[in-house]
Amino acid sequence: MSIDKRCQEQLPVADRMFMDFKYSTPGSQDQVHALKTLNVLIGMWADYFLHAEIQRMDFALALKRAKPDQMLG
């Protein structure tokens, strides 16, 4: 999934989280829920970028192990 697609998918959740946090009383259950939602969204992005980095590193290691004549095809 592309970054743009993921952003579009999470936009309604982020909008609701923002509204719940901004327009509720400090320390309310709505604010706590909004912060928990933010934590989940950050975790999802961290997982997304970690997975992408693992794929890049696996590819780089495969290239390093490959013999020069194998890389041409």
C-alpha positions, -999 to 999 in steps of 0.1 A, spaced: 0 0 0 14 34 -9 19 62 16 -8 83 -1 -33 54 1 -25 48 37 -30 85 45 -63 86 28 -74 55 46 -65 69 80 -78 104 74 -113 99 89 -98 83 120 -73 111 124 -100 138 119 -122 122 146 -93 118 170 -84 155 166 -120 166 171 -124 143 201 -92 156 217 -97 193 209 -133 197 219 -136 176 250 -127 185 286 -91 180 297 -86 145 311 -119 132 298 -124 97 285 -127 112 250 -93 127 253 -78 95 267 -94 75 238 -80 101 213 -45 96 227 -48 59 225 -59 62 189 -29 84 182 -6 58 197 -21 31 175 -17 52 144 19 60 152 25 23 158 10 14 124 33 39 107 63 26 126 55 -9 115 50 2 79 84 19 77 101 -9 96 87 -34 71 99 -13 42 133 -10 57 136 -48 62 127 -53 26 154 -28 15 180 -44 37 171 -79 25 175 -67 -11 208 -50 -4 221 -82 13 210 -103 -16 229 -81 -40 260 -82 -18 259 -120 -18 253 -123 -55 282 -128 -79 286 -100 -105 276 -123 -134 244 -133 -116 232 -96 -113 231 -92 -151 203 -117 -156 
